Amino acid sequence: MPDIQNDTVAANFSRASCSYDLVAKIQKECCYKLVAMLRERLPHFVPASVLDIGAGTGCLTKLLLSEFPDASYTMNDISYAMLNRARETVGENVSTILGDMLKIKFSVFDLIASSMAIHWSSDPVTVLKSACRLSKAFAFSILVQPSLYEWSRLFHELSLPSPGLHYLSSEEVELAIMDTSPTLFTWEVCNFDMQFASPKEFIRYMRQLGSNYSPAGFNGYHVRKVLKHAYGEFFSKYSVMFGIVSWSRF
């Protein structure tokens, strides 16, 4: 998997920190679904400590706080501006760790959770395995193939390199988790369809999310060329893998 430019990712999300919550409907739905899955699959689990990896504006932490109000919470994100928004959402009593989820040496937590974030790592498999080994339970959602394939296809049809990320397959995620020998691992993939008036509107949406990532060497001219050839409505989707993992450590 190609390296992801962390400075670019952080800058994009920082610029989007004020617009993110206005457009992040699907991202919020994923947080609600993940917490519901956690309560359903581990009904007797009550963590004393919780880490939210890639916390963004704090939606997942806020939901977990309502379920486990007595736990201590730590939020991580690569964007300082996003963490500031998260503090406004959940309160100043939550600890924060700024930095790359792949490089930080996290301590042990009862529960590690992450929603729609780990696919932003240059090595998501390592992040997934690390979260498993540092927790009693791990709850996650992650974009998997063929997320946003329709956008990439517009570039491929013109023999152009496409922007964006390379996503793991659900099978690759499953193998990474099973390699940690969990007691319980339950997962499912859900598709979230999106419709836009035009590809240009899709680009605007991605910028408002902070998800408008382009790899090193990508030429913005390619986007302009695609927009000249793509007309009318644009449809795409997120394929989101949700997982609940636990070990016989509680």
N, C-alpha and C positions, 0 to 999 in steps of 0.2 A: 504494500500500500504506500503511495507517495506521501512524502512529508507534507504536513500542512503548516502554512506560515502563521504561527501563533500571533505575531504582531498584527497581521492583517485581520485575523479573526477577532481579536480583542478590540481593534479599532472599529470594525463593522458593528459589533454588538454595542460598543459604547455609544456610537452615533445613533443606534436604534433604541437606546434605553428608554427614551420618552415615548416612542411610537409603538414599541413591542406589544404592550398590553392591549392596544387598540385593535390589533389584527391577529393576535395569537389565540384565536378561538380553538383551533384543533389542538394546539399545544396544551391549553388548559383542559380540554376534554381528556387528553392523555393523562394528565395529572390526576383527575378525578377517577378515571378508570383504574389507574395503577393503585391508588389508595384503596379502592373498593376490592380489587383483587387481593391485596395484602390482608385486609380484614377477613375476607372470605377464606383464603387458603391457610392463614395462620391466625385463627380466631382467638387463641389464648396467648399470643405473643405480645408482651408489653415491654418495649425497649426502654432502657434508662438513658441511652445516648444514641443520637442520630446524626449522620452525616449526609448532606445533600450535595452530590457532585454535579457541577454545572447548574447551579441553582437559578440562574437567570434573575428574574424579578421576584422570585420567592414564592410562586404559586404552590409548588409541591410542599415546601416547608410549612406554609400556612395551613394546608390541609392536614398534614401530619400532626401539627400542633393541636389541632382540634380533636384528633384521635388520641394523642399521647401527650397531654398537657404537662405532665410531670417530668418528661424527658429533657435532657440538655441537648441543644441543637448547635450544629456547625454547618455553615453554608460555604461552599467553594464555587468560585467562578473565575474565568480568565479576564473578565472585564470589571474594572473598578467601578465604572458607572452603573453597571448592572447590579453589583453588590450594594451600592448605595440605594438603588430602587428597592432591592430586596429588604434592606433594613427598614425602609419606610413601610413596607408591606407587613412585615412580621414583628418589628420592634427591635430596639437596640440591645436587648438582652441576649440575642443570638450571636454566637461567635462566627467570625468569617475568616476564610483563608483565600487570599488572592493568588492566582497562578494557574499554571498548566496542570491539569489533572494527571497527566502522564508522569510529570517530573516531581510532583510533591510526594513526600513520604508521609502519608496519612497514618495516624495512629489507629488503634482498634476501636470499633464502635459496635454496639449491639445491632443497630440497623444502618445499613448504607442504602441510600436510595438515589436514583438518578432518572430523570425523565427528559427524553429528546435531547440528549447532550453528548453521550459517549461517542457517537459517530463523528464528532468534531475532533477527536484525537487522531494523531498520526498512527497510533498503535492501539486501536480499540480492544483488541484481544487481550493485551497486557492489562489494560484498565479493568476490563471485566473480571479477569482472573484475580487481580489484586483486590478488587472490591469483595470478591468471594472469600478470600483468605483473611481479610481483615474484619469480618463481620460474623454475627450469628445468623443474620438474615440479610438478603440483598433483594431489593425490588427495583426493577428497571424497565424503561422503555427506550427503544433505539430504532432509528430508521434503518431499514434493510432493503435489499434489492427487491423489486425494481423501482424504488422511490424516485420520483421525478424523471423517470425514463423518457417521458414525452418531451421534456425540455432538451435532454441530450440528443434525442432523435432528430430534432430540427437542425442541429449542427452536423450530425452524421450524414444526413441526407444531402448536405452541401460539401461533404468531405472535409469538414472543419473539426478541430479538436473542441470538445465541449468543456464548459466551466463546471464548477460544482465539485462535489465529493464523490469518492468511490465508496459505495456502501458494502458492508458485509452481507452475505446471504444469511438467512435464518439458520441454515445448516452450520455455517461457520460459527455463529453465536452459540448454538446448541453444543457444538464440540468443545468450545472454549469453557463453557460452564460445566459440562460433564467431566472435563479434565480435572476439576477440583473436587470430585467425588461427593456431591451433595447428597443429603438425606432426602430432600424434596426439591424437585425442579419441575415447575409447571409453567407452560408458556403458550402463547397464541399470537397470531399475526392478524392485525386488522388494517383494512384499507380505508383511507379517508380521501374521498374524491373532492376535487377543487375545480371550479369553473371561473374563468376570467373573460372579460370582454375582448381581450387581445393579449398576445405575448408581452406587449409593453406593460400591461396592467400586472401581469405576473411578476415582471422584473420589479415594479414598484412595490408589490407585496413583499417580495423577498428582501428588498432594501429596508422596508419598515420593520421586518423581523430581525435584521442584521445577518441574514443568511445568504447574502449576495456575494458568496466567495468565488474567487477565480484563482486558479493555481499560478505559480510563478511562470512567467513567459507567455501567459494567455494574452491575446491581442483583442482589445475592445472593438476593433474593426470587425471581428467575427460576429459580435452581437448585432452590430448595425446591419451587416449583410443578412443575417437571419431575419431580422425585423422587416427587411425589404421584401423577403420572399414568403413570410408567414402572415396570413390575413385572417380576419374573423376571430371567432371565439377560440380560446385556448383551454384545454382540459388537461389536468394532471392529477397525480395522487401521491399521498404519502403511504408507504407500507410500513407499519409500525409493529415491531415485535415487543410484546409485554412479557416479562418474566418475574416469577417469585421463586427465590432460591433460599434454602435453609439447610442447616447442619444440626446434628444431634449435640449441639453445644448449649441448649437451653431446654 
